[in-house]
Amino acid sequence: MDDKKTIFSGIQPSGCVTIGNYLGALRSWKQLQDEYNCYFCVVDLHAITVRQTPAELRKRCIDLYAQYIACGLDPEKNVMFFQSHVPAHSELSWLLTCNSYMGEMSRMTQFKEKSKKAGANVGLGLLCYPVLMAADILLYNTDLVPVGADQKQHLELARDLAIRFNNSYSETFTVPEPYIPKNGARIMSLAEPTSKMSKSAENQNAFVSILDEPDVVMKKFARAVTDSDNKIIHDVQNKPGVTNLIEIYSACTGASIQDIENQFLGKGYGDFKKAVGEAVVETIRPIQDNFKHIVQDKAYIEKCFTEGAMKASYTANKTLAKVQRKMGLASRKL
């Protein structure tokens, strides 16, 4: 292995990849693949913390993997795989669970929010999945983890568990650091611009998929929430909807915030929303063309994710064996 640092990241196959996923994460992943040893995972085990329709989940997994490639991630340069195809993720998760505390799990913000909705029927997987997320990261001696604001707490848990294990059993895990992409954009919901764009939103107009047809994209931006004063200025506190559209336009075109404000000075929201929609359509057009070609080649996709799982397993199993030995488990000869 060379001297490059290691990066790990993954996306759940819980729905379509949105322009928020692409502009905020996947596009920057493409730029990382020449500078780092990158492990990019379809985190399918995380998706089953809520009940899934099996056939739909399998299709979404394949489609997401194809979208990774369509967005420019090269299976030859990166280790790209399905989380469930590397059993060490589940095994290390249990070992780390035995070194985790009930209190720190129940304090996780996402668990508190989602458990309120589920009530007494909240699944145990929802409580424990941050430990699985920590296992994902720690298996590969990860140096850097690209994270958004909503995942910082989970990365802190991974760091805490790594430090706790190292202190209890001697140096074993690399303690990961957050990686904040230089050009990553935080894209908000088109319907509720104070909330992050989410592929699981019930309102289909709240997000734009990278696979949405051009007319669908244009309609969603035409319906995007703004405000009543018709001024196109960047103001997070007072104009979150307009600010979100400006940042999307900036991310797609490369124009600065100041240039965008000048470009649309004196123009109405209708003209601006149309321009943002057109910029998004042109940004995702080549991704859609690539995806349509890649997703039809089932043999190629299977070859890529099988080879990716083999590469991932080689590193993951070495880490797992080290952890098992330090915790006193008998050496595995299989």
C-alpha positions as CSV (number, residue, x, y, z in Angstrom):
1,M,0.0,0.0,0.0
2,D,1.3,3.5,-0.8
3,D,1.5,6.5,1.4
4,K,-1.9,7.9,0.4
5,K,-4.4,8.5,3.2
6,T,-7.6,6.4,3.2
7,I,-11.1,7.8,2.8
8,F,-14.3,5.8,3.5
9,S,-17.8,6.9,2.6
10,G,-21.1,5.4,1.6
11,I,-24.7,6.2,0.7
12,Q,-27.9,4.2,1.7
13,P,-29.9,2.7,-1.1
14,S,-33.0,4.1,0.5
15,G,-34.1,6.0,-2.6
16,C,-32.8,7.9,-5.5
17,V,-29.5,9.9,-5.5
18,T,-30.5,13.5,-5.3
19,I,-28.7,16.6,-6.6
20,G,-28.0,17.2,-2.9
21,N,-26.1,13.9,-2.7
22,Y,-24.3,14.6,-6.0
23,L,-23.3,18.3,-5.4
24,G,-22.6,17.7,-1.7
25,A,-20.8,14.4,-1.9
26,L,-20.5,12.3,-5.1
27,R,-18.9,15.1,-7.2
28,S,-16.2,15.7,-4.6
29,W,-15.6,11.9,-4.3
30,K,-14.7,11.9,-8.0
31,Q,-12.0,14.4,-7.3
32,L,-10.7,12.4,-4.3
33,Q,-10.0,9.2,-6.2
34,D,-6.6,10.3,-7.6
35,E,-5.4,11.7,-4.3
36,Y,-6.5,9.0,-1.7
37,N,-7.1,5.3,-1.2
38,C,-10.9,5.5,-1.5
39,Y,-13.5,3.0,-0.2
40,F,-17.0,3.8,-1.5
41,C,-19.7,1.6,-0.2
42,V,-23.4,1.0,-0.9
43,V,-24.5,0.8,2.8
44,D,-27.3,-1.7,2.3
45,L,-27.3,-3.0,5.9
46,H,-28.1,0.5,7.1
47,A,-31.1,0.6,4.8
48,I,-32.8,-2.3,6.6
49,T,-33.1,-0.5,9.9
50,V,-36.6,0.1,8.5
51,R,-38.7,-2.5,6.7
52,Q,-37.9,-2.8,3.0
53,T,-39.6,-4.5,0.1
54,P,-36.9,-7.0,-0.9
55,A,-37.1,-6.8,-4.7
56,E,-37.2,-3.0,-4.6
57,L,-34.2,-2.8,-2.2
58,R,-32.1,-5.1,-4.5
59,K,-32.9,-3.0,-7.5
60,R,-32.0,0.2,-5.6
61,C,-28.7,-1.3,-4.6
62,I,-27.8,-2.1,-8.2
63,D,-29.0,1.2,-9.4
64,L,-27.1,3.1,-6.8
65,Y,-23.9,1.3,-7.7
66,A,-24.4,2.1,-11.3
67,Q,-25.0,5.7,-10.4
68,Y,-21.7,5.8,-8.5
69,I,-20.0,4.8,-11.8
70,A,-22.1,7.2,-13.8
71,C,-21.1,10.1,-11.6
72,G,-17.5,9.4,-12.4
73,L,-16.3,7.0,-9.7
74,D,-13.9,4.5,-11.3
75,P,-14.1,0.9,-10.0
76,E,-10.4,0.5,-11.0
77,K,-9.2,3.4,-8.9
78,N,-11.6,2.9,-5.9
79,V,-12.7,0.0,-3.8
80,M,-16.5,0.0,-4.5
81,F,-18.7,-2.6,-2.9
82,F,-21.9,-3.6,-1.1
83,Q,-21.6,-3.4,2.6
84,S,-23.5,-6.7,3.0
85,H,-20.9,-8.5,0.8
86,V,-18.2,-8.0,3.4
87,P,-19.2,-9.9,6.5
88,A,-16.5,-8.2,8.6
89,H,-18.8,-5.1,8.8
90,S,-21.4,-7.1,10.7
91,E,-18.8,-8.9,12.8
92,L,-16.9,-5.9,13.9
93,S,-20.2,-4.1,14.6
94,W,-21.0,-6.7,17.3
95,L,-17.5,-6.5,18.8
96,L,-17.8,-2.7,19.0
97,T,-21.4,-3.0,20.3
98,C,-19.9,-4.9,23.3
99,N,-17.7,-1.9,23.9
100,S,-20.5,0.7,23.6
101,Y,-22.8,2.3,26.2
102,M,-26.5,2.5,26.2
103,G,-26.4,6.1,27.1
104,E,-24.3,7.2,24.2
105,M,-26.5,5.3,21.8
106,S,-29.7,6.8,23.1
107,R,-28.3,10.3,22.9
108,M,-27.8,10.1,19.1
109,T,-29.9,12.9,17.6
110,Q,-31.2,10.8,14.7
111,F,-32.3,8.1,17.0
112,K,-34.1,10.5,19.3
113,E,-35.9,12.1,16.3
114,K,-36.9,8.9,14.6
115,S,-37.9,7.0,17.8
116,K,-40.4,9.8,18.6
117,K,-42.2,8.9,15.4
118,A,-42.0,5.1,15.9
119,G,-42.9,5.2,19.6
120,A,-42.8,1.8,21.4
121,N,-42.2,0.0,18.1
122,V,-38.8,1.6,17.4
123,G,-36.4,-1.0,16.0
124,L,-33.2,-2.0,17.9
125,G,-31.3,-1.6,14.6
126,L,-32.1,2.1,14.7
127,L,-30.5,2.4,18.1
128,C,-27.4,0.4,17.1
129,Y,-26.7,1.4,13.6
130,P,-24.2,4.2,14.5
131,V,-22.0,1.3,15.8
132,L,-22.3,-0.4,12.5
133,M,-21.3,3.0,10.9
134,A,-18.3,3.1,13.2
135,A,-17.4,-0.4,12.1
136,D,-17.6,0.6,8.4
137,I,-15.1,3.3,9.0
138,L,-12.7,1.6,11.4
139,L,-12.3,-1.6,9.3
140,Y,-10.2,0.2,6.7
141,N,-7.9,2.2,8.9
142,T,-9.7,5.2,7.6
143,D,-7.9,8.5,8.0
144,L,-10.7,10.8,6.7
145,V,-14.5,10.6,6.4
146,P,-16.4,13.1,4.2
147,V,-19.3,14.2,6.5
148,G,-22.1,16.7,6.5
149,A,-23.3,18.5,9.6
150,D,-26.0,15.8,10.2
151,Q,-23.3,13.0,10.4
152,K,-20.7,14.7,12.6
153,Q,-22.2,13.1,15.8
154,H,-21.8,9.6,14.3
155,L,-18.2,10.3,13.3
156,E,-17.5,11.4,16.9
157,L,-18.9,8.1,18.1
158,A,-16.5,6.2,15.7
159,R,-13.6,8.3,17.1
160,D,-14.7,7.6,20.7
161,L,-15.0,3.9,20.1
162,A,-11.6,3.7,18.4
163,I,-9.9,5.6,21.3
164,R,-11.8,3.5,23.9
165,F,-10.7,0.2,22.2
166,N,-7.1,1.4,21.7
167,N,-6.9,2.4,25.4
168,S,-8.4,-0.9,26.5
169,Y,-6.6,-3.3,24.2
170,S,-3.6,-1.4,22.8
171,E,-3.3,0.6,19.6
172,T,-5.5,-1.0,17.0
173,F,-7.6,1.5,15.1
174,T,-6.8,4.6,13.2
175,V,-8.8,7.5,14.8
176,P,-10.6,9.0,11.8
177,E,-10.9,12.8,11.1
178,P,-13.7,14.6,9.3
179,Y,-13.0,15.6,5.7
180,I,-14.9,18.8,4.6
181,P,-14.9,19.0,0.8
182,K,-13.6,22.3,-0.5
183,N,-16.4,22.6,-3.0
184,G,-19.1,20.5,-1.4
185,A,-22.5,22.2,-1.3
186,R,-25.1,21.8,1.4
187,I,-28.3,21.5,-0.7
188,M,-31.6,22.1,1.1
189,S,-35.1,20.9,0.4
190,L,-37.0,22.8,-2.3
191,A,-40.2,22.5,-0.2
192,E,-38.7,23.2,3.2
193,P,-35.5,25.1,2.6
194,T,-34.5,25.1,6.3
195,S,-34.1,21.3,6.1
196,K,-31.5,19.3,4.2
197,M,-32.7,17.8,0.9
198,S,-33.6,14.2,1.5
199,K,-34.4,11.4,-0.9
200,S,-36.8,9.9,1.7
201,A,-39.0,13.1,1.8
202,E,-42.7,12.3,1.4
203,N,-43.1,15.4,-0.8
204,Q,-41.7,14.5,-4.2
205,N,-41.3,18.2,-5.0
206,A,-38.8,18.6,-2.1
207,F,-35.9,16.9,-3.9
208,V,-34.6,16.5,-7.4
209,S,-33.2,13.1,-8.4
210,I,-30.2,12.9,-10.7
211,L,-32.3,10.6,-12.9
212,D,-35.3,13.0,-13.1
213,E,-36.4,13.9,-16.6
214,P,-35.8,17.5,-17.7
215,D,-39.5,18.5,-17.6
216,V,-39.8,17.0,-14.1
217,V,-36.7,19.0,-12.9
218,M,-38.1,22.2,-14.4
219,K,-41.5,21.7,-12.7
220,K,-39.9,21.0,-9.3
221,F,-37.9,24.2,-9.5
222,A,-40.9,26.2,-10.7
223,R,-42.7,25.0,-7.5
224,A,-39.7,25.7,-5.2
225,V,-40.4,27.7,-2.1
226,T,-39.1,31.2,-2.1
227,D,-40.7,34.3,-0.5
228,S,-42.8,37.3,-1.4
229,D,-40.4,40.2,-1.9
230,N,-38.9,39.0,-5.2
231,K,-35.3,40.0,-4.5
232,I,-32.6,37.5,-5.5
233,I,-30.1,37.9,-2.8
234,H,-28.1,35.5,-0.6
235,D,-29.5,35.7,2.9
236,V,-29.6,32.5,4.9
237,Q,-31.6,33.8,7.8
238,N,-34.3,35.8,6.0
239,K,-34.4,34.2,2.6
240,P,-33.6,30.5,2.9
241,G,-35.4,29.4,-0.2
242,V,-33.8,31.9,-2.5
243,T,-30.4,31.3,-0.8
244,N,-30.7,27.6,-1.5
245,L,-31.5,28.2,-5.2
246,I,-28.5,30.6,-5.5
247,E,-26.2,27.9,-4.0
248,I,-27.6,25.2,-6.3
249,Y,-27.0,27.6,-9.3
250,S,-23.5,28.4,-8.1
251,A,-22.6,24.7,-7.6
252,C,-23.9,23.9,-11.1
253,T,-22.4,26.8,-13.0
254,G,-19.3,27.8,-10.9
255,A,-20.5,31.4,-10.7
256,S,-19.9,33.2,-7.5
257,I,-22.7,34.4,-5.2
258,Q,-22.0,38.0,-6.0
259,D,-22.0,37.3,-9.8
260,I,-25.4,35.5,-9.5
261,E,-26.9,38.4,-7.5
262,N,-25.7,40.8,-10.2
263,Q,-26.8,38.6,-13.0
264,F,-30.4,38.5,-11.7
265,L,-30.6,42.0,-10.4
266,G,-34.1,43.3,-11.2
267,K,-35.3,40.0,-12.5
268,G,-38.2,38.0,-11.0
269,Y,-38.3,34.6,-9.3
270,G,-39.8,33.0,-12.4
271,D,-36.8,33.8,-14.5
272,F,-34.4,32.8,-11.8
273,K,-36.1,29.4,-11.1
274,K,-36.0,28.6,-14.8
275,A,-32.3,29.4,-15.0
276,V,-31.6,27.2,-11.9
277,G,-33.6,24.4,-13.4
278,E,-31.8,24.6,-16.7
279,A,-28.4,24.6,-15.0
280,V,-29.4,21.5,-13.0
281,V,-30.7,19.7,-16.2
282,E,-27.4,20.4,-18.0
283,T,-25.4,19.2,-14.9
284,I,-27.2,15.9,-14.6
285,R,-27.6,15.2,-18.4
286,P,-24.2,13.4,-18.8
287,I,-24.8,11.4,-15.6
288,Q,-28.1,10.2,-17.0
289,D,-26.6,9.2,-20.3
290,N,-23.8,7.3,-18.5
291,F,-26.3,5.6,-16.2
292,K,-28.6,4.4,-19.0
293,H,-25.6,2.7,-20.6
294,I,-24.1,1.3,-17.4
295,V,-27.2,-0.1,-15.8
296,Q,-28.0,-2.3,-18.8
297,D,-24.6,-4.1,-18.5
298,K,-25.4,-6.4,-15.6
299,A,-22.3,-8.5,-16.1
300,Y,-20.1,-5.4,-15.9
301,I,-21.7,-4.2,-12.7
302,E,-21.6,-7.7,-11.1
303,K,-17.9,-7.9,-12.0
304,C,-17.2,-4.5,-10.4
305,F,-19.0,-5.1,-7.2
306,T,-17.6,-8.6,-6.8
307,E,-14.0,-7.5,-7.3
308,G,-14.7,-4.5,-5.0
309,A,-15.9,-6.8,-2.2
310,M,-12.9,-9.0,-2.6
311,K,-10.5,-6.1,-2.3
312,A,-12.5,-4.7,0.7
313,S,-12.5,-8.1,2.4
314,Y,-8.8,-8.4,2.2
315,T,-8.3,-5.3,4.3
316,A,-11.4,-5.7,6.5
317,N,-10.5,-9.3,7.5
318,K,-7.0,-8.3,8.6
319,T,-8.5,-5.6,10.9
320,L,-11.2,-8.0,12.2
321,A,-8.7,-10.7,13.0
322,K,-6.6,-8.2,15.0
323,V,-9.6,-7.1,17.0
324,Q,-10.7,-10.7,17.7
325,R,-7.3,-11.7,18.9
326,K,-7.0,-8.7,21.2
327,M,-10.4,-9.4,22.7
328,G,-9.4,-13.0,23.5
329,L,-11.3,-14.9,20.8
330,A,-9.8,-18.0,19.4
331,S,-7.9,-17.6,16.2
332,R,-10.0,-18.4,13.1
333,K,-8.4,-21.0,10.7
334,L,-11.1,-20.9,8.0
